[in-house]
Amino acid sequence: MKEIELRPAMEYQHKLDVDVIDFPDGDRAKARKRCGITLDYGWRDVERLKGEGLDLEGMREYYRNRIYDLVKVNIAQDWVCTGGMEQVLDIVEKYLKEDA
């Protein structure tokens, strides 16, 4: 299973760009940006999630799963997060609270 680290790159009012870092052969000294993902959390996104009956914790779980799926599509394999997931989710949650 691939080890991945998430690093917030650019934070906007309606989306967050995240760098996806991997470590070839498990060597942290060889860290490289593998790809980037974007998490959208504009008011329309929040309204859609609320319409699905999700509360703040449910929305946070939605974004956790969304991150996993987006990264898996980009790296074409299962992965485990070695850092950054909570930091990314905390940023997203800050904006979810504003729109909730």
Secondary structure, DSSP 4 states (H G I P E B T S, - for coil): -EEEEEEEEEE-SSEEEEEEEE-GGG-GGG-EEEEEEEEE--HHHHHHHHHTT--HHHHHHHHHHHHHHHHHHHHTS-EEEEE-HHHHHHHHHHHHHHH-
